[in-house]
């Protein structure tokens, strides 16, 4: 039973995430966001997270009319690979951002992944214990000589 609970908890960690576009003004502290930055925005964060940044992902720490402060989790430099960043904090003004997306868990996909992991594990456990498919044995012709 402990293994099943660990399996379910582990598969939930693989939860599928989705992004939804939101207005920059709708971003609030505590939100997990991905911000697409302008050239000026990229230049403003360069001393902290490096050059040529196209988007930044992280958690919003402070949001007001002059901009947002966020703890950066990763950056993308336009090569479809997100680079992890060690808890850097950056400040971006509205003019430094061209788009904001709110990150959330995609519940249907996450439940599907969890279900597939559990079924696959149960099948593997049954095969490893010699019980075959759902404990029905190995099959075969049923006869012996």
MISEKE-396547 format. One record per residue (C-alpha): x, y, z; residue in three letters. Coordinates in steps of 0.001 Angstrom, whole numbers, plus 524288, in hexadecimal, padded with zeros to 5 digits. Last residue first. Layout:
<nodes>
XYZala...
</nodes>
This chain:
<nodes>
8086D77A9F7AD62unk80206787097B255unk7F6AF78EE77AD26unk7F2C779CE57AFFCunk7F6FB7A1C27A2B4unk7FDAD7ADE67A7F4unk7F8CA7B8667B138unk802CB7BE337BA73unk7FA2E7BF4C7C64Dunk7EDD47C75A7C7EFunk7F3677D0227D27Bunk7F0147DCB97CB56unk7F86D7D8947BF88unk8029A7CF017C422unk803997CA847D22Funk8122D7C82C7D148unk815717D2BC7DB30unk81CA47DAD37D109unk811377DA447C785unk807AF7DED17D1E8unk810C67E9D27D62Eunk8128D7EE397C813unk803E77EE527C5D7unk801907F5DB7D26Bunk80C417FF857CECFunk806A6801B57C14Cunk7F912803C17C6E9unk7FE3E80D8E7D0F5unk8069A8151C7C733unk7FB7B815A07BD5Funk7F1FF81A947C796unk7FB658252D7CC36unk7FDE7829947BE31unk7EF4C82A3A7BB89unk7ECC8831867C838unk7F74083B797C4A9unk7F1B583D177B6F5unk7E41683FA77BC52unk7E909848C57C71Cunk7F1A3851BB7BED8unk7F90B858487C9F7unk7FA63866F67C8E2unk80423870CD7C3A1unk7FF6487EA47C099unk804948849D7B424unk80952892837B244unk80CFE8992D7A58Dunk815178A44079FE8unk81C798A7D47AC59unk826CD8B25C7AE58unk81D0E8BD8E7ACCAunk815238B8177B841unk821258B9427C101unk829198AD757C519unk830318AAFF7D1F9unk838B789EFB7D3BAunk83B69895507DEB8unk844B3889F37DCCAunk8411187D127E31Bunk84B61874A57DC6Aunk847B98751C7CE0Dunk84395869377C62Bunk8455686A5B7B776unk83933867E77AF58unk83C22861BF7A247unk8343A865AA79664unk8400D86CDC7909Eunk83B0C87AB079271unk842E087ED079E6Bunk83960879257A82Eunk83AA287C0F7B69Dunk837C6874057C2A0unk83348874D27D0C7unk833D28839E7D236unk82EC6889C27DEC2unk8264B894F97DA35unk825038A3877DC28unk81A528A9DE7D44Bunk818058B6FC7CDF9unk814F78C5527D09Aunk8067C8C3137D318unk809308B8FB7DDA8unk80CE68AAAA7DE9Funk815EC8A4727E89Eunk81B17896867EA2Eunk816A6890A57DD51unk81B63882AE7DBCFunk823A587E957D03Aunk8256887D467C1AEunk82CE4886DC7B92Bunk82C298886B7AA7Cunk834D488D3379F67unk841A688E807A6D8unk84D3F8925179E71unk856A5895177A99Cunk8581388FD37B75Funk84F4688DC27C319unk852B9899007CC51unk85A8A8A2C67C447unk8521A89F7F7B858unk8450F8A2A97BEEAunk8442A8B0BA7B9F0unk849BA8AD427AC95unk83F688A2D47AA5Eunk834BD8AC507AE53unk83A118B6707A4CDunk83A358AC3F799EFunk82C378A8CB79D79unk828C389DD67A6D6unk81F7B892557A64Funk81B1688FA57B42Dunk817FD882157B943unk810518820E7C5E1unk80E5887B667D2F8unk805608846D7DA80unk808668870B7E8DFunk807C3895C77E74Cunk7FE278996E7DC85unk7FE8C89A4D7CDAAunk7F1FA8A06A7C879unk7F8BF8ACFF7C3FFunk8012B8A5177BA8Cunk7F4CA8A0597B3EDunk7F3528918B7B44Funk7F71D886BD7AAD6unk7F4F48791A7B023unk8000E86F6C7B248unk7FEA5860E27B4B5unk80558857717BDC8unk804E4848B57BDDBunk806D5842987CB1Aunk8130483A407CC6Dunk812C783C877DB16unk80572835F67DACFunk80C79829BB7D628unk814E78299C7E24Aunk8096382B217EB85unk802168201B7E4BCunk80DF48174C7E504unk810FB81A627F337unk802E78171E7F6EAunk803D280A637EF40unk810C2806E87F5A0unk80B3A8094E8031Funk800008000080000unk
</nodes>
